[in-house]
Structures are given as C-alpha cells and as structure tokens.
Amino acid sequence: MPNKSHFNSGHRAINQLRKGGALHSSTITGVQASYTVHGIFIQDAVEFLKTLPDSSVQLILIDPPYNIDLDAWDSFHNYLDWAKEWLDQIYRVLSDSGNCVIFGGFQYQDLKKGDLLEILHYTRHETALRFVNLIIWYYKNGMSAHRFFANRHEEAVWLSKTKRYYFDLDSVRVPFDEATKKIYKKDKRLNPESIEKGKNPTNVWEIGRLNGNSTERVGHLTQKPAELIRRFVKALSFEGSIVLDFFAGSGTTGRVCIEERRHSLLVDSDSQLYSYLDKHIEQIESDLFLPKYRLMKSSSIHTVLDEIAFVNQQAQCDPILEEHSNE
Ligand SMILES: C[S@@+](CC[C@H](N)C(=O)[O-])C[C@H]1O[C@@H](n2cnc3c(N)ncnc32)[C@H](O)[C@@H]1O
C-alpha cells in the first residue's frame, strides 16, 4: 500500500523544495533576543510605509478603517483609492517568508463603504500577493437585528508574499481533552505524537468579542481581543522577527508582540496610541514571566531597525535554519 504521506501536498512541497536546494520557510526557528524592540510612530500609514526598507517585515497585521463612520478616522471620500495606496506597499516591505493579515467584513451594504471583498479582489488582480486563507472570527455576543440575520462573525484574509511563507501550525494547535486523547490513543491508525500535539484550529475561530465592561479594554472603540491577535502572531511570525501594524489603534498587536517575543512597529495617526498602549502594558506587567522589552517612542524608523538588528545580532544573529525531518 502506498505511504499516504506521498499524497500530502505539504510533504510534496517540502520534497520539491529539497530537490531544488531550498528550505521550506517553516524550517526557520527564531532568535531569542535578550529584549524585544517596539517602535511607536504617530504618523500617516502610507507616509510611514514609504520609509520602510524592502523585505524588512515578517508579518503585517492590520485592522483598517472601513469607512463606516465609527469615528473621525473612519470616513473617506473614495475608500478603495485610499486603500490602494497602502495595499500597494505591502508586497515590497514583506520578507520572502512574510505574511499579511487584513481584518474586515463583508456585511457593509452601502457601496460607498470599504469592504474586505473589494480589498481581496484588488490584491488578487492588481498585486503579486498570494491568497492563503480566509479566517472566520466567530463570536456569540453581538447586536440584534430585525431586517436580516444578526451578524456574528468578522473575517480576516491571510496573504503571503511567496509560496515559501512561514507557518507554525504546531504553535497554535488546540489540545485534545484527556478523554478524547484516551480514545484516540486506542486507534492504531492515529499517530500518538499528533494526538499529543493537538488539532488544527481550522479557519473558523470562536473567540469572544470584548464587551464594554471587559477588563481587557483600554478605551479604544474597536479594540480586538489579544487572543485573536496572538494566534496570528504565533503562527505567522517567529521570535525575533518584525511584526508591523500600521493601523495600530490601541496597540493590541504591540502588547501581544511583547508577550510573544516579537519586535513590533506600531503606527497610528492618533497619538492616543501612547496612552492606550500604556494601559495594555499595565495589564501584562504583573506577569512574572513577561519577556524584557524596549519601547522606542520618538525615534526614526532607521534607529528602530538598527536597534532590532543589534539585539538580534547579540543573540547570535540571523534566524537559525534547521531542516525538519520529513518523515
Ligand atoms: C479599527 S482601528 C484598529 C484597532 C486595533 N486593532 C486595536 O486592537 O486596538 C483603526 C485605527 O486606524 C487608525 N487610522 C485611520 N487612518 C489612519 C491613517 N491614515 N494612518 C494611520 N492610522 C490611521 C485610527 O486612528 C484607528 O485607531
């Protein structure tokens, strides 16, 4: 009987890369720097992007405005024309193993509004970015509706720069409970190691939205739950790599990056980002195991990137490449 793994597209891709002399990007292991660096920039997103060197970022994670008049920052005359300005920069600034996650929704009925479908259409037809996954963020708490079915999800598109994007599925697997593990372990067809690792979280993620009285709230109107951001940060970037959020809002991405030992670049046109981020940090400071970090609030992008390069180099520098066993 043929080995089933011969039909597994992941295995086939790794074999092909081996034959071609290249390593799969999932073989990258990170850098344990003695501290992580977090640059905070109060600046327009597009202006900031223009200052970033090519191929400098591992993960772009953004939750953009959608022109639904939530606040002064959420109103545009021509949404797509504006969105194209930052969408056009993404491919250039991502590294070859890089990923991009864009949050949004499909539920806006007025054509003037922006929506994720239009963004996806543009990236597919007008940029070299590759579509990897659509993730459905499902939550049980939300507004009621009478003229349509009440909305209980938002989406995020995951795009990559190349086929060799970084993806660490093991870091975000969902553990099986003990009873299920016991049953599965009796099944000789299942690999005990895989049972221990847990299951693929799939592309539908049930994570509660932050209620008005949630203790995680820091005051920003559209703050995302840290748990949601964490899954992307862990799976699509590695320790010591750079995560960019150019619609940082309250700085949830920065908070998660501090906790997960990634460097971050946080950009928002609103200077309240400073105080929101301070509140996020107050929440995590009591954690005994909080990794060391350095905030850089009024430095140029080049100073911040130099500092990241320095601290990564100190930790014996570049990401170590190791070949995974393919068996
Ligand atoms: C949806 S919120 C992001 C919330 C964030 N995910 C969080 O968890 O806190 C979008 C943010 O984009 C910022 N923004 C809007 N237009 C911008 C621009 N042109 N450049 C930079 N930031 C901008 C707004 O100030 C707002 O804080």
The ligand as an SDF file (V2000), in Angstrom:
LIG
                    3D

 27 29  0  0  0  0  0  0  0  0999 V2000
  -10.0030   49.6780   13.5610 C   0  0  0  0  0  0  0  0  0  0  0  0
   -8.8480   50.6370   14.4270 S   0  0  0  0  0  0  0  0  0  0  0  0
   -7.6130   49.4760   14.9460 C   0  0  0  0  0  0  0  0  0  0  0  0
   -7.8650   48.8800   16.3280 C   0  0  0  0  0  0  0  0  0  0  0  0
   -6.8180   47.8790   16.7730 C   0  0  0  0  0  0  0  0  0  0  0  0
   -6.9070   46.6460   16.0230 N   0  0  0  0  0  0  0  0  0  0  0  0
   -6.8750   47.5240   18.2440 C   0  0  0  0  0  0  0  0  0  0  0  0
   -6.9680   46.3470   18.6330 O   0  0  0  0  0  0  0  0  0  0  0  0
   -6.8170   48.4380   19.0650 O   0  0  0  0  0  0  0  0  0  0  0  0
   -8.1220   51.5400   13.1350 C   0  0  0  0  0  0  0  0  0  0  0  0
   -7.1070   52.5940   13.5240 C   0  0  0  0  0  0  0  0  0  0  0  0
   -6.5670   53.1550   12.3300 O   0  0  0  0  0  0  0  0  0  0  0  0
   -6.1600   54.4910   12.5960 C   0  0  0  0  0  0  0  0  0  0  0  0
   -6.0330   55.1990   11.3080 N   0  0  0  0  0  0  0  0  0  0  0  0
   -7.0130   55.6290   10.4710 C   0  0  0  0  0  0  0  0  0  0  0  0
   -6.4970   56.2160    9.3660 N   0  0  0  0  0  0  0  0  0  0  0  0
   -5.1500   56.1510    9.5160 C   0  0  0  0  0  0  0  0  0  0  0  0
   -4.0510   56.5620    8.6920 C   0  0  0  0  0  0  0  0  0  0  0  0
   -4.2470   57.1600    7.5100 N   0  0  0  0  0  0  0  0  0  0  0  0
   -2.8000   56.3170    9.1310 N   0  0  0  0  0  0  0  0  0  0  0  0
   -2.5780   55.7100   10.3520 C   0  0  0  0  0  0  0  0  0  0  0  0
   -3.5880   55.3060   11.1610 N   0  0  0  0  0  0  0  0  0  0  0  0
   -4.8460   55.5200   10.7520 C   0  0  0  0  0  0  0  0  0  0  0  0
   -7.2540   55.0310   13.5020 C   0  0  0  0  0  0  0  0  0  0  0  0
   -6.7690   56.1090   14.2910 O   0  0  0  0  0  0  0  0  0  0  0  0
   -7.6340   53.7650   14.3130 C   0  0  0  0  0  0  0  0  0  0  0  0
   -7.0150   53.8050   15.5910 O   0  0  0  0  0  0  0  0  0  0  0  0
  1  2  1  0
  2  3  1  0
  2 10  1  0
  3  4  1  0
  4  5  1  0
  5  6  1  0
  5  7  1  0
  7  8  2  0
  7  9  1  0
 10 11  1  0
 11 12  1  0
 11 26  1  0
 12 13  1  0
 13 14  1  0
 13 24  1  0
 14 15  1  0
 14 23  1  0
 15 16  2  0
 16 17  1  0
 17 18  1  0
 17 23  2  0
 18 19  1  0
 18 20  2  0
 20 21  1  0
 21 22  2  0
 22 23  1  0
 24 25  1  0
 24 26  1  0
 26 27  1  0
M  CHG  2   2   1   9  -1
M  END
$$$$
